[in-house]
Amino acid sequence: MADRFRDKVVVITGTGAGQARTAALRFAAEGALVVGCDVDGPAANETERLVRAAGGTIECLPDVDLTVESEAERVMGFAADRFGGIDVLYNNATRWAGGSPTTMDPDAFRWTITNVLDLSWLATKRAYPYMRDRDGASIVFIGSIAGIGGWTGFPGGSSETFAYGCAKAAVIRMASVLAIELAPIRVNVVSPGPIRTVTTEPVFGEPGTPFHALYRDGMLVDRIGEPDDVVSAAMFLTSSEASWVTGQHLAVDGGFLGSHGAGRPDPAVTGPIAARFSGRATRASRQQSIEGL
């Protein structure tokens, strides 16, 4: 397990913080030659420092705006020139603005689409020439449960993630098309549920607070997710262990979607219901026995 990515060239976008910083640390720990980038220069440099301090190999390009195609080419070309090609592309970078469908400013909506969907497409478009001749090459997109039908991403059906959800839904669809178009390069999607990062901590709150409980109670696993949960799934999908897996979408959400946000059964509700149905089944079976005589 410790050498799954030995000497593999792994490009991770948005490595300045959160899940992508965790990904950079973990891929490097398993032998990868990591190339990172972020629009936040100091944050990208800090991730580079952390990875190197842990003994890993990484080159981080700061102040990169992947919504500009020439910038996407700069990152991918650098990775190929520095390490000889690209084996894994981890599409994590994203920026978004909140707002509901009825109040959101059109410029904010378009900015979100550009900084979620367009940059993932441009990164992939520019990485492809450096991946197509690499044996076992793989791409993973980070989607979101906010981009899956029937769920806005916030408890209570809040629509503040409107533009973000639309963009992530498009990312999920784009990945399914690219899995066909780019074959035999493998393309998969990981869609996180509520994940605790520095950015999301103010949203989720501390354990015991009402908003934290709304998230936790909607899951089948009794905790908010951590970056490692998402990175572990992405590392599996981009490793040789998943060499026959492509075109797939994996929700990493503690069972949020599986329970439709309702969480685990409430014994106070399910107990009386089960008792009533049990009684009905008993009466029905007795009636059937009588009719069979």
Steps between C-alpha positions, in 0.01 A plus 500: 500500500782743582636489144183502290612816320875451499645729228153581361454862397189633674361846423264629770316827446408737783766375741496815715283349774235248598453174315763570234768576759417169665519333159843650431634373831357151457593445134855618575515267800427211262784590268329734252676787327241767574436819308260737670357842424269755653369850437615583855877525472598498870266206568649301212850571631399383847375169363828458315688561825287248692543226241875546481530513878329160506757362255284514188569631150291795383517804277226760557418775254354798688260764368351273233153577359383184326204678342759638255595230251859618466537468878368143488754426228775656712428260786472187286798592285708563810408156641595331174826692464599445863404134535448365148120479475183477708357180645223635724293818484311582820245771413429663835527877448176692538364839603136594530256769605186436702151612411151372425350468148274800558753740649842407360679750281560362146867596513544302823325203340724507193810549719409185693442295185835616365687426823346155550427358155718688253823468694454122541442466127798718405731316741392169349522626143856618555606193701375253240790530252743417781291204624383317189820297459541420872412146602225497763432875490202614705293812568282567801254786526371628832125539468255563783176362637369852430520408130280191531123521440271529799745672733622862523801424720369686805262380772143617464534521122674838511583608145806714579712243313288549186778597258751265664259208473430575133872514427578179689215319323665604174838375626347159573346487152820623336700225666266233363552632147876527546518138623387404149689764306836456674503118533715314589580778747272425794268779618296490822327739740499522879216707646557607860228566752558732796878510551669685784765744377618844608254648248197296607558502876292820548212334311496171686573648843609306803349169616187568700400813309170491305644533148766236567228263618293561184787373288601214726144378550450476125777241465520129566856534633492706818756771417585779260743391228871577494726577200664159539164334426487659155870462426494130587225442243681706236827317561331165454335609175826635356712204611565170323260338748219657296650421161164366375289786639407793279199718431384464860362744755564435870327702772712528815240647732452281807177364352337841450364412157428142598258617767370795291631726777279333758782326686457189710159367605345664806389224742235731643334499159595164354419299813125569508477465119675164508270383778190595303617328183607195696150474642343533157724229360399267779128557440543460125683172539228369732229595251691330221529183709125497566417553133732215408304247709 
